[in-house]
Amino acid sequence: MKETSDTQPTRLRRVGHSFVAADGQLSELKDSLAGSSWDMVELDVLAFGDRLVVAHDRHDLELPDLIAFADALETLREILPPNVEINVDLKDTGYEQRVTDVLRSLGLIDRVLISTMEPESLPILRAAAPGLRLGWSVPKVRRNYLAHPLTRPGGYLMLAYLRHFLPRRIGEALRAGVADAIMAHWGVVTPALCTEIRSLGKELYVWTVDDADRLIALDGLEVTGVITNDGTVFERAGLGARGRWD
């Protein structure tokens, strides 16, 4: 269990993955919060013409009723407890300024962590809103290579390569002020990566963790938090009663 400087326990932060579904209803979000204990919820955003919409990938843009990004943010601001943060995940480039303009108009700059797999977006976001917390998502992938038997061997080889080289690369980037947090796939998280990020006073969020045994291992590595589709995974891992807000 992690401890703060005054020896009070802190828990693994709980982040709801794609909390606003592209095909969901904003009117149902409040009910979905009942009994939950999220510390942060994720909101994906893509540009669709001159609109910013909730979408995880380009396939979502084919849905008949797209949710406006600003509407989703405003709803989250209204229904989330004040201590719950929002992770805005940019799925592409070219609309960084528009996203920060929406955040500023809603007074959410101080409550949001923006993440992206696109490193070229990070300096643009930093310039647009210097006070905004930035997360760099690694590795940059657009599909789950571990999900299919034909691509799984290559996927594990790629992860092995990244586990070796990422700690140094990420350390250099964080020292240069590129980001305030790293959002890492569970397959690239190692003790060396955790130590490097922690030594720099930065945060490490791990995606996407729905397995209880994997969650227990990550808790032992003292990562900042995990991103999950399943809010019950913490209880299944025996972590339900730990922390300041349980």
QUITA-V355785 format. One record per backbone hydrogen bond with DSSP energy under -0.5 kcal/mol. CO is the residue of the C=O (numbers start at 1). NH is the residue of the N-H. E is the energy in kcal/mol with one decimal. If there is no record, write none. Layout:
# QUITA-V355785
((CO & NH & E) (CO & NH & E))
This chain:
# QUITA-V355785
((2 & 10 & -1.7) (4 & 7 & -1.9) (8 & 4 & -2.1) (10 & 2 & -0.5) (13 & 15 & -0.6) (13 & 226 & -2.4) (14 & 16 & -0.5) (14 & 39 & -2.7) (14 & 40 & -1.8) (15 & 17 & -0.6) (15 & 228 & -2.6) (16 & 19 & -0.9) (16 & 42 & -2.8) (19 & 21 & -0.8) (21 & 24 & -1.9) (25 & 28 & -1.5) (26 & 29 & -1.3) (28 & 32 & -1.5) (29 & 33 & -0.9) (30 & 33 & -0.8) (31 & 34 & -1.2) (33 & 36 & -2.4) (39 & 85 & -2.5) (40 & 16 & -2.3) (41 & 87 & -3.1) (42 & 19 & -1.3) (42 & 20 & -0.9) (43 & 89 & -2.3) (45 & 91 & -1.9) (46 & 53 & -2.8) (48 & 51 & -1.6) (51 & 48 & -3.3) (51 & 53 & -0.5) (52 & 69 & -2.7) (53 & 46 & -2.4) (53 & 55 & -0.6) (57 & 60 & -1.1) (57 & 61 & -0.6) (58 & 61 & -0.8) (59 & 62 & -1.6) (60 & 63 & -1.9) (64 & 66 & -0.6) (67 & 54 & -2.6) (68 & 72 & -2.2) (69 & 73 & -2.4) (70 & 74 & -2.5) (71 & 75 & -2.2) (72 & 76 & -2.4) (73 & 77 & -2.5) (74 & 78 & -1.4) (75 & 79 & -2.1) (76 & 80 & -2.4) (81 & 84 & -2.0) (83 & 85 & -0.5) (85 & 41 & -1.8) (86 & 88 & -0.7) (86 & 113 & -2.5) (87 & 43 & -3.2) (87 & 89 & -0.7) (88 & 90 & -0.7) (88 & 115 & -2.6) (89 & 45 & -2.1) (90 & 117 & -0.6) (95 & 99 & -1.9) (96 & 100 & -2.2) (97 & 101 & -2.1) (98 & 102 & -1.7) (99 & 103 & -2.3) (100 & 104 & -2.5) (101 & 105 & -2.2) (102 & 106 & -1.6) (103 & 108 & -2.8) (104 & 107 & -1.2) (108 & 111 & -1.5) (108 & 112 & -0.8) (109 & 112 & -0.7) (111 & 86 & -2.0) (112 & 114 & -0.5) (112 & 133 & -0.9) (113 & 88 & -1.5) (114 & 135 & -3.3) (115 & 90 & -2.7) (116 & 137 & -2.9) (117 & 119 & -0.9) (118 & 121 & -1.7) (118 & 122 & -0.6) (119 & 122 & -0.7) (119 & 123 & -0.6) (120 & 124 & -0.6) (121 & 125 & -2.5) (122 & 126 & -2.4) (123 & 127 & -2.1) (124 & 128 & -2.1) (125 & 129 & -2.2) (129 & 132 & -2.3) (133 & 114 & -2.4) (134 & 180 & -2.7) (134 & 181 & -1.6) (135 & 116 & -1.6) (135 & 137 & -0.6) (136 & 183 & -2.4) (138 & 185 & -2.1) (139 & 141 & -1.1) (143 & 145 & -1.1) (144 & 147 & -1.4) (148 & 151 & -0.7) (148 & 152 & -1.7) (149 & 153 & -0.6) (151 & 155 & -2.1) (152 & 156 & -2.3) (153 & 157 & -1.9) (154 & 158 & -2.3) (155 & 159 & -2.1) (156 & 160 & -2.2) (157 & 161 & -2.1) (158 & 162 & -2.4) (159 & 163 & -2.6) (160 & 164 & -1.1) (161 & 165 & -1.7) (162 & 166 & -3.0) (165 & 169 & -1.7) (166 & 170 & -3.3) (167 & 171 & -2.2) (168 & 172 & -2.3) (169 & 173 & -1.9) (170 & 174 & -2.7) (171 & 175 & -2.2) (172 & 176 & -1.4) (173 & 178 & -2.3) (174 & 177 & -1.3) (180 & 203 & -1.5) (181 & 136 & -2.3) (182 & 184 & -0.7) (182 & 205 & -2.9) (183 & 138 & -2.7) (184 & 207 & -2.3) (185 & 188 & -2.1) (186 & 189 & -1.1) (188 & 190 & -0.6) (190 & 194 & -2.5) (191 & 195 & -2.6) (192 & 196 & -2.2) (193 & 197 & -2.4) (194 & 198 & -2.6) (195 & 199 & -2.3) (196 & 200 & -0.8) (197 & 200 & -0.6) (197 & 202 & -2.1) (198 & 201 & -1.5) (203 & 182 & -2.4) (204 & 224 & -1.4) (204 & 225 & -1.7) (205 & 184 & -2.9) (206 & 227 & -3.3) (207 & 186 & -2.3) (208 & 210 & -0.7) (211 & 215 & -2.0) (212 & 216 & -2.1) (213 & 217 & -1.9) (214 & 218 & -2.1) (215 & 219 & -2.3) (216 & 220 & -1.7) (217 & 221 & -1.0) (218 & 223 & -1.4) (219 & 222 & -1.1) (224 & 13 & -2.6) (225 & 206 & -2.1) (226 & 15 & -2.3) (226 & 228 & -0.5) (227 & 209 & -2.7) (228 & 17 & -2.9) (229 & 231 & -0.6) (230 & 233 & -1.7) (231 & 234 & -0.6) (232 & 236 & -2.3) (233 & 237 & -1.5) (234 & 239 & -3.3) (234 & 240 & -0.6) (235 & 238 & -1.5) (239 & 242 & -1.2))
